[in-house]
């Protein structure tokens, strides 16, 4: 039975990407699959220094969660036309734990101009770690939210579809 992980990579306590991740996690729970929620802002991760960072307990916990998962949804903010530095740091700290994972994305940004920004990150996962990248991802702007609530029905539907696709891909590839 595949194991699923939804990981929030935002450091912002008022994060729309975290909200999107929580919604997707709720869909996975409703589907009664084996799933875990991880918010890296609660871990106190070190910056990757290619040396002692890997022995830090927070990095080891993150690595264990990534390693144990078959399929991962990454909920990330988009800053300056790219996924957040914390998202990239997460991969730098965990490296080969990403090998052969199924990965989907939930992206939140201020505007529509960064729509394709997740693709360089996705390509890195695909090429470096042979991840299978879901061909659909969610991109929501701040206009999709009203304070702490998701108001855009199309974004809500896409989150549900991505969660369902994650399950479908994992079941097809992992049985």
Order of alpha helices (4+ residues) and beta strands (2+ residues): beta-alpha-beta-alpha-beta-beta-alpha-beta-alpha-beta-beta-beta-beta-alpha
